[in-house]
Amino acid sequence: MIDNNFTVTTTVDATPEEAFAAINNVRGWWNETIEGTTGTVGDSYRFEVPGAHRCTMTTTDSVPGLRLVWHVTDAHLSFIADPAEWEDTEVVFDLADNDGRTEIRFTHVGLRPTDECYEVCANAWGGYITKSLHDLITTGTGDPFRLDSTFETELHKHGNTALIKPRP
């Protein structure tokens, strides 16, 4: 069976519980402007890159050290024809011990290669998971979207500038 969802894996020198705690520190690796809480089933937070992208994530599964699932609602990506492309998708983190290290398997269920935002979103997710989250876990400092960042600075950070086509 072919998995058509976006998936990226990173392995860190940390326990699954330490990795799980870092994933729940979304302000430390994904976006400093997040409003709300994560980690416990029913928790909800809002992610936003002003003028470009926003969504609400609600925790639907939370097993410390093993699995975390966020359901995406109120999704809006202003740079594609169908701005609700992320609506009703899921962001899944599966953690596993791997010889004393922790493997984090990130899957955005519903983000498929045929989606208009796939290339841009996969590139950004890849950077946030394999660099920012990885660094937060291993060094204590991630590289999230900052309070003074813009959509353009994030595109440059993740090498996406050639992938965005202006919307008419």
C-alpha positions in Angstrom: 0.0 0.0 0.0 1.3 3.5 -0.9 0.9 6.2 1.7 -0.2 9.4 0.0 0.0 11.5 3.1 3.0 13.6 3.8 5.4 11.9 6.3 8.8 12.8 7.6 10.9 11.0 10.3 13.6 12.3 12.6 15.5 10.6 15.3 16.7 12.4 18.5 18.9 11.7 21.5 16.0 11.9 24.0 13.5 9.7 25.7 10.0 9.4 24.1 8.6 11.4 27.0 11.1 14.2 26.4 10.3 14.3 22.7 6.6 14.2 23.5 6.9 17.2 25.8 8.9 19.1 23.2 6.3 18.4 20.5 3.7 19.9 22.8 5.8 23.0 23.2 4.5 24.2 19.8 5.6 27.8 20.5 9.2 26.5 20.9 9.5 24.8 17.4 6.5 25.9 15.2 5.1 29.3 15.9 5.6 31.7 18.8 2.2 33.3 18.2 0.1 30.2 18.9 -2.9 30.9 21.2 -4.3 28.0 23.3 -3.1 24.7 24.7 -1.9 21.3 23.5 -1.3 17.9 24.8 -4.5 16.8 26.5 -7.4 15.4 24.5 -9.8 18.4 23.9 -7.1 21.1 24.0 -7.2 23.5 21.1 -4.9 26.2 19.8 -4.8 28.6 16.8 -1.8 28.7 14.5 -1.4 31.8 12.3 1.0 33.3 9.8 -0.7 36.7 9.3 -2.1 37.2 5.8 -1.0 33.7 4.6 -2.2 30.8 6.7 -4.3 30.0 9.8 -5.9 27.0 11.3 -7.2 25.6 14.6 -5.7 22.4 15.9 -7.6 20.3 18.5 -5.9 17.4 20.3 -7.9 14.2 19.6 -5.4 11.6 20.8 -2.7 12.0 23.4 -0.6 9.1 24.8 2.5 10.6 26.4 5.7 9.2 24.9 3.8 7.4 22.1 1.4 9.4 20.1 -0.2 12.8 19.6 -2.9 13.7 17.1 -4.2 17.1 16.2 -7.4 17.6 14.1 -7.3 20.6 11.8 -10.3 23.0 11.5 -10.8 26.6 10.4 -8.0 26.1 7.9 -7.2 29.0 5.5 -4.2 29.1 3.2 -4.4 32.3 1.2 -1.8 31.4 -1.3 -3.7 28.6 -3.1 -7.0 28.3 -5.0 -8.7 26.2 -2.3 -7.8 28.0 0.9 -9.5 25.2 3.0 -7.2 22.5 1.7 -6.1 21.6 5.2 -9.7 21.5 6.6 -10.4 18.2 8.4 -6.9 16.8 8.0 -4.9 15.4 10.9 -1.4 16.0 12.2 0.0 12.9 13.8 3.2 12.3 15.8 4.1 8.7 16.5 7.1 8.1 18.8 9.1 4.9 19.2 12.2 4.0 21.1 15.0 3.2 18.7 18.1 1.8 20.5 18.0 4.4 23.2 17.0 7.2 20.9 13.5 8.3 19.9 12.2 8.1 16.4 9.5 10.7 15.7 7.3 9.9 12.7 5.3 12.9 11.6 2.4 12.4 9.3 0.0 15.1 8.0 -2.9 12.8 7.1 -4.8 14.4 4.2 -1.8 16.5 2.9 -1.3 14.6 -0.4 1.1 15.1 -3.4 -1.9 16.1 -5.6 -2.8 19.1 -3.3 -1.8 22.5 -4.5 -0.1 23.4 -1.2 1.8 20.0 -1.0 5.2 21.1 -2.2 5.3 24.3 -0.1 3.7 22.7 3.0 5.8 19.5 2.8 8.9 21.6 2.5 7.9 23.7 5.5 6.8 20.8 7.6 10.1 19.0 6.8 12.1 22.0 8.1 10.0 22.4 11.2 10.2 18.7 12.1 13.8 17.8 11.1 15.4 21.1 12.1 13.4 23.2 14.5 11.7 20.4 16.5 14.9 18.3 16.4 17.0 21.3 17.6 14.4 22.1 20.4 14.7 18.5 21.7 18.5 18.2 21.3 19.7 21.7 22.2 16.8 23.4 23.9 16.3 26.0 21.2 14.1 25.6 18.2 13.5 28.0 15.2 9.8 28.7 15.1 7.9 31.3 13.2 8.8 34.4 15.3 6.6 37.2 16.5 8.5 39.5 14.1 8.5 37.1 11.2 6.5 37.4 8.0 5.2 34.8 5.4 8.1 35.9 3.2 10.8 35.3 5.8 9.4 31.8 6.5 9.4 31.0 2.8 13.0 32.0 2.6 13.9 30.0 5.7 12.4 26.9 4.2 13.6 27.5 0.6 10.0 28.0 -0.7 10.3 31.2 -2.6 10.2 29.7 -6.0 7.3 27.4 -5.1 4.7 30.2 -4.3 2.8 31.5 -7.2 0.9 34.8 -6.6 -2.8 34.4 -6.4 -4.7 36.8 -8.8 
